[in-house]
């Protein structure tokens, strides 16, 4: 009876070990074939694992990166925030971060990363697993839009006459500095008001109003 019980325990342990190995193999198969970069680092920022997609995103070989310090690859201007987001993920179990990471060719790539804490069997944090996405094109588009907006506002404010932009409901969406001066009101006081309120001091549109 004792021998049979011991064999039964060993068989159960073997089955559990095999199930774990199969699960790990399936997980690694998924991470190795995803386009998103999957990264695992310990609490000191040392790389435990990079998925092969690091090659297409940052130009490095995944295996060569294991054991390296992650922090030197973060843009100096983003490093402090990155470390804060790192600690937030450890404390709150999840965090979203935007930063620039150094490509193997020397340029920087904008990354959006979602990190989750890794726990040991006793519930103690041991590191962070994060999914990294290249959002460089999105960031460039945002910058172009911002630059265009600044140029448009500069031109808008350079017009000597008072000009405003109306919504379909005739509320003022934007006005230039000349209009602000003309009616002796701050731009913030004008935005959102009906044009008839500002121009005519009336709560209702007058005949001939646009």
N, C-alpha and C positions, 0 to 999 in steps of 0.2 A: 504494500500500500504506500509506503514512504517513497520507494523508488518510482512508482507510477506517478505520484504527486509531483516529484522532482522533475520527471520527464515532461509532465503536463505544463509545469511552470516555465521550463526552458522552451517548450514549443510555443507557448503564448508570447514569451519575450522575443523569440525569433520572428514570429508573425508580425509583432509590433515594429520590430527593427526593419523588417522588409517593407512594411507599409510606409514607414517614414522615408526609407530610401526611395521608394517609388514616387512618393509625394514630392520629395526634393528634386528628383529627376524630372518630373513633370513641370515643376515650378521653374527649374533652370532652363528647360526647353522653351518655356514661354518667354522668360526674360531674355534669353539668348536670341530670340527671333523677333522681338518687338522693335519698332522703329524708335520708340522713346528710349532715352538713356536711363537705365536703372542703376542706381548707385547705392552701395552700402558702406558706411564709414563707422568707425568706433567713436567713443565719446571724446577722443583727442583729435578727431578729424583725419585719422589714418584710413586710407582706402582699403576696404575688405573685399569689395567686388565692384567691378564696372561691367555692364553688359557690352557685348561686341559693338553695339550701335554707337559707342563713343568714337569709333573710327570715323563714321560718317558725319558726326556732329562736331567733334573737336579734333579729329585727326590723330588721336593716340591709339596705341595698341592696348587693349583691355588688360592683358596679363602683365604688361610692363608697369602699369599704374598701381597694381596691388602693393600695399605697404607704403606708398608715397603719402606725403602730407597734402591734403586737399586745399588748405587755405592759400598757399602761394599761387594757386591757379586762378584765384578770384581777383578781379580788378581792385587795385588799392582803394579807389573811391567807394567801392561797394563792400569792402571787407568787413567794416564794423557792423553794418546792417546785416550782412550775411551771418556773422557770428551771433548777433542778437536773435535772428530768426532760427538759427541752429539751436540755441538754448531754449527758445520758445517751444520748439518741437519736442525737446527733451522733457520740459516741464508740463506742457499742455497736450503732449502726445501727437500733435499735428501742427504744421505751419506751412504757409505759402510764402515763397520768396522770389524776388526778381533781382538778377545780378548779371554782371558780365564775367564770362569765364574765358581764360586764355586758350586760344587754338594753338595747335602744334606749329602753325606757320607764323605765329606771333601776333596775329590780330585777335580782337576780342569778339565773342559771340554773346548776344543777349539770351539769357536763359530764364525760363519760368519753371520753378521746381516746387513740388509738393512733397514734403517730408513727413514721415511717421516714425515714431520711436520704436525701437526693437527692445523687447523685454526678455530676460532669462526666465527659467522655470519658477523662480521665486518672485517674479514681478518687478525685478530691478532693471532699470534701463542699461542697455549695453551699447547702443549706437543708434544710427538713423538710416532708414531706407527711404530713398527719394526717387521720384520720376522727374527727369529733366527734359524739357522741350525747348527747341531752338525757336525763339520768337524774334529774331533779328529783323526779319522783313516787317513784322508788325510794328516793332519799335521805330523803324525807319519811316514807315507810313505815318505813324503818330507824330513824328518830328516834322515831316513835310507838312502835315495838316496844321500843326502848331505854328510853323514858320509862315505858312500862307495866311493864317488867321491874324498873326501879328502885322504882316504887310497890309492886309486888307484894312485892319483897324487904323493903322498909321495913315493910309490914304483917305479913309473915311473921315478921320479927324482933321485932315488937312483941308477939307472942303470948307470954304468961308461961310456958306449959307447953312442954316440949320436943316439937317436932314435926319429922317427917322425911317425905320423899317417896321412895317405893320404886319401883324398876323391876319388870318382870315376873319377873326372876330374884331378887327380894328384896334386891338391892343398893341402898344408899342413894344417891339421886341428888342430894338437897339436904336440908339441915337448918337449923334456925334457931339463933340465938345461945343460946337457953335450953337447947337440947339439948347444945350444946357445953359450956356451964357445968355442966350436970347430970352429964355423964360426964367432966368435966375433960379434954377433948381439944379440939384445934384443929379447926375445921370441915374443914380439908384432911385431917386424920387420919380423919375419919368418912366423908367422901364416898368411894364406891366399895366400902366394906365391906358385908358382909351384916349385916342388922339384928340377927341373933342374936349376931354377934360383938361388937357394941357394947353391946347391951342385956343379953344373958345371958352374955357371955364364952364362948360355945360356937361351935364350927365347924359345928354342925348345928341346924336349927330345932327348937325344943321343941314339945311338944304344945300346941295352941291358938294357936300363932303365926299371924299373918295371912299 
